[in-house]
Amino acid sequence: MVEQRTFNAWVLGSSPSALTNCYKMKVKGNEATLEGVAFLALDRRTNTISFQLFLERYNSTQPMLSREIPISPMPSTPRIRSTSLLLASVLLSACAFAQTKPQPQPQPVPMPPPIVTPVDKPYIGPIKLTVDLRNNVDRVETVQEEIPVVPGAREMVLLYPEWLPGDHEPSGPIANLAGIVTRVDGKRVQWVRDRVHVYAFHVPLPANAKTVELDFDYLSPIKPSAGR
């Protein structure tokens, strides 16, 4: 039920056959207060009132409510004041209808599928690891890996270590990871970071993929106070 309705009205334009009013309104209901603009057009030729309601909270160019309401025939030259009162009464009825109409509510984005927990078992083949430590001035370590692909896999998930020895929380310094590039059988593919597990990176695999090549830089701390 609508508890309170307040509005201001002004005439946009009139002609011998039509009169258009614009109302800036506020409708206060039991659960919410809606503010917006309503356009009412009286067509004397067809004896109808066209009503369009725009609500500011939805920021849309399409009206939330659009109606054509037939009315009784009126004199050919009605006074603007009488017409405005009639349009105002129609507005109040439409506002009550709009207040009770169910409004679309935001919906959560579906969660991605959980990442399979790693299992401590022999891998299908050796992983080739190359680390370049020559840039000891900037303390940047360039890493290259070649990882064999499980036959038939369509995705590889790369996990950065979350836990460090002696830490009491998953605080692996993933912020020190930079310049990640992934290739599959020599062809570059774009990795995707997991939307929930920030330590996980998804690498899509084409059919019959053999090897994933991973390049990245590790930015080592340059001050003893920065930790390991």
C-alpha positions as CSV (number, residue, x, y, z in Angstrom):
1,M,0.0,0.0,0.0
2,V,1.3,3.5,-0.9
3,E,1.6,5.7,2.2
4,Q,2.5,9.0,0.7
5,R,2.6,10.5,-2.8
6,T,4.1,13.9,-3.6
7,F,4.6,15.4,-7.0
8,N,5.2,18.7,-8.9
9,A,3.6,19.2,-12.3
10,W,4.2,21.5,-15.2
11,V,2.7,21.8,-18.7
12,L,5.2,20.9,-21.5
13,G,3.0,22.0,-24.4
14,S,-0.6,22.1,-25.6
15,S,-2.5,22.3,-28.9
16,P,-6.2,22.3,-29.9
17,S,-6.1,18.5,-30.0
18,A,-3.5,17.5,-27.3
19,L,-2.1,18.6,-24.0
20,T,1.2,17.1,-22.5
21,N,2.1,17.4,-18.8
22,C,5.3,16.2,-17.1
23,Y,5.3,15.3,-13.4
24,K,8.3,14.9,-11.2
25,M,7.1,12.6,-8.5
26,K,8.1,10.7,-5.4
27,V,6.1,7.7,-4.3
28,K,6.8,6.4,-0.7
29,G,5.6,2.9,0.0
30,N,6.0,0.4,2.7
31,E,9.4,-0.9,1.6
32,A,10.9,1.8,-0.7
33,T,10.7,5.3,-2.0
34,L,10.6,5.7,-5.8
35,E,11.5,8.9,-7.6
36,G,11.1,9.5,-11.3
37,V,9.3,11.4,-14.0
38,A,5.9,10.7,-15.5
39,F,4.7,12.0,-18.9
40,L,0.9,12.3,-19.4
41,A,-0.5,13.2,-22.8
42,L,-4.2,13.9,-23.3
43,D,-5.5,13.4,-26.8
44,R,-8.8,15.1,-27.2
45,R,-9.5,13.5,-30.6
46,T,-9.4,9.9,-29.3
47,N,-10.3,10.8,-25.7
48,T,-7.4,8.8,-24.3
49,I,-4.5,9.6,-21.9
50,S,-1.1,8.1,-22.6
51,F,1.0,7.6,-19.5
52,Q,4.7,6.8,-19.3
53,L,6.6,6.3,-16.1
54,F,10.4,6.5,-15.8
55,L,12.2,5.7,-12.5
56,E,15.6,7.2,-11.7
57,R,16.8,4.2,-9.8
58,Y,16.8,2.0,-13.0
59,N,18.4,4.6,-15.2
60,S,16.7,3.4,-18.3
61,T,15.6,5.0,-21.5
62,Q,12.6,2.7,-21.6
63,P,9.6,3.4,-19.4
64,M,8.9,1.1,-16.5
65,L,5.2,1.5,-17.1
66,S,3.3,2.6,-20.3
67,R,-0.5,2.8,-20.5
68,E,-3.3,4.3,-22.6
69,I,-6.4,5.1,-20.5
70,P,-9.7,6.0,-22.2
71,I,-11.7,8.8,-20.6
72,S,-15.1,10.3,-21.0
73,P,-15.5,12.9,-23.8
74,M,-14.5,16.4,-22.8
75,P,-15.4,19.8,-24.1
76,S,-13.4,21.0,-27.1
77,T,-11.7,23.8,-25.1
78,P,-11.2,22.6,-21.5
79,R,-9.3,24.8,-19.0
80,I,-5.7,23.7,-18.4
81,R,-6.4,23.6,-14.6
82,S,-9.2,21.1,-15.0
83,T,-7.1,19.0,-17.3
84,S,-4.2,19.0,-14.9
85,L,-6.4,17.8,-12.1
86,L,-7.6,15.0,-14.2
87,L,-4.1,14.0,-15.2
88,A,-3.0,14.2,-11.6
89,S,-5.7,11.7,-10.6
90,V,-4.6,9.3,-13.3
91,L,-1.0,9.7,-12.1
92,L,-1.9,8.8,-8.5
93,S,-3.6,5.6,-9.7
94,A,-0.7,4.7,-11.9
95,C,1.8,5.3,-9.1
96,A,-0.1,2.9,-6.8
97,F,0.1,0.3,-9.6
98,A,3.8,0.9,-10.2
99,Q,4.5,0.6,-6.4
100,T,2.9,-2.9,-6.2
101,K,4.4,-4.2,-9.5
102,P,7.3,-6.6,-8.8
103,Q,10.7,-5.0,-9.5
104,P,13.6,-6.9,-11.0
105,Q,16.2,-7.6,-8.4
106,P,20.0,-8.1,-8.9
107,Q,21.0,-11.7,-9.1
108,P,24.4,-13.2,-8.1
109,V,26.7,-14.4,-10.8
110,P,27.0,-18.2,-10.8
111,M,30.1,-19.5,-9.0
112,P,32.7,-21.2,-11.1
113,P,33.3,-24.9,-10.6
114,P,35.7,-25.7,-7.7
115,I,39.3,-26.4,-8.5
116,V,40.2,-30.1,-8.0
117,T,42.4,-30.6,-5.0
118,P,46.0,-31.5,-6.0
119,V,46.9,-35.1,-5.3
120,D,50.4,-36.3,-4.4
121,K,51.2,-38.8,-7.1
122,P,53.7,-39.2,-9.9
123,Y,53.2,-36.9,-12.8
124,I,52.9,-38.2,-16.4
125,G,56.4,-36.9,-17.3
126,P,59.3,-34.7,-16.3
127,I,58.9,-30.9,-16.0
128,K,61.7,-28.9,-17.5
129,L,62.7,-25.9,-15.3
130,T,65.1,-23.1,-16.3
131,V,65.9,-20.2,-13.9
132,D,68.0,-17.2,-15.1
133,L,69.6,-15.4,-12.1
134,R,71.9,-13.0,-14.0
135,N,69.8,-9.9,-13.2
136,N,71.0,-9.7,-9.6
137,V,71.0,-5.9,-9.5
138,D,67.2,-5.7,-9.8
139,R,66.7,-9.1,-8.1
140,V,64.5,-10.3,-11.0
141,E,64.5,-14.0,-11.6
142,T,63.3,-15.1,-15.1
143,V,61.7,-18.6,-15.0
144,Q,60.8,-20.9,-17.9
145,E,58.9,-24.2,-17.5
146,E,57.8,-26.9,-19.9
147,I,55.0,-29.0,-18.6
148,P,53.7,-32.1,-20.3
149,V,49.9,-32.3,-20.8
150,V,47.8,-35.2,-19.6
151,P,46.3,-36.9,-22.8
152,G,42.8,-35.7,-23.6
153,A,42.9,-32.7,-21.1
154,R,41.2,-29.5,-22.3
155,E,42.5,-27.3,-19.6
156,M,45.5,-27.0,-17.3
157,V,45.3,-25.3,-13.9
158,L,48.5,-23.8,-12.6
159,L,48.7,-23.2,-8.8
160,Y,51.0,-20.8,-7.2
161,P,52.1,-22.0,-3.7
162,E,49.9,-20.5,-1.0
163,W,51.8,-21.7,2.1
164,L,55.3,-21.0,3.1
165,P,57.2,-22.9,5.8
166,G,56.7,-21.2,9.2
167,D,53.7,-19.1,8.1
168,H,50.4,-19.6,9.8
169,E,48.2,-18.5,6.9
170,P,48.2,-18.8,3.1
171,S,50.4,-15.8,2.4
172,G,52.5,-16.9,-0.6
173,P,53.9,-13.7,-2.2
174,I,51.9,-13.9,-5.4
175,A,52.3,-10.1,-5.8
176,N,56.0,-10.8,-6.8
177,L,54.8,-12.8,-9.8
178,A,55.0,-10.8,-13.1
179,G,55.2,-11.1,-16.9
180,I,53.2,-14.4,-17.1
181,V,53.1,-15.8,-20.7
182,T,51.7,-19.2,-21.6
183,R,52.1,-21.2,-24.8
184,V,50.7,-24.5,-25.9
185,D,53.0,-26.5,-28.3
186,G,54.7,-23.2,-29.2
187,K,51.5,-21.2,-29.9
188,R,50.7,-18.5,-27.4
189,V,47.4,-18.8,-25.5
190,Q,45.8,-16.4,-23.0
191,W,45.7,-17.7,-19.4
192,V,42.7,-16.7,-17.2
193,R,42.9,-16.1,-13.5
194,D,40.3,-17.9,-11.4
195,R,37.6,-15.6,-10.2
196,V,37.6,-17.1,-6.7
197,H,41.0,-18.8,-6.1
198,V,43.5,-16.0,-6.8
199,Y,46.4,-18.4,-6.7
200,A,45.0,-20.4,-9.7
201,F,45.6,-19.8,-13.4
202,H,43.6,-21.6,-16.1
203,V,45.3,-22.4,-19.4
204,P,42.9,-23.6,-22.2
205,L,44.2,-26.5,-24.2
206,P,43.4,-27.4,-27.8
207,A,42.8,-30.9,-28.9
208,N,45.9,-33.2,-28.9
209,A,48.0,-30.7,-26.9
210,K,51.4,-32.0,-25.8
211,T,53.2,-29.4,-23.8
212,V,52.5,-26.1,-22.0
213,E,55.3,-23.6,-21.9
214,L,55.2,-21.1,-19.0
215,D,57.4,-17.9,-18.8
216,F,57.3,-15.5,-15.8
217,D,59.4,-13.2,-13.7
218,Y,59.8,-13.4,-9.9
219,L,60.5,-10.1,-8.3
220,S,62.7,-10.9,-5.3
221,P,62.8,-8.5,-2.4
222,I,65.7,-6.0,-2.6
223,K,65.7,-5.1,1.1
224,P,66.2,-7.4,4.0
225,S,63.2,-5.9,5.7
226,A,61.0,-7.2,2.9
227,G,61.4,-10.8,4.1
228,R,62.5,-13.8,2.2
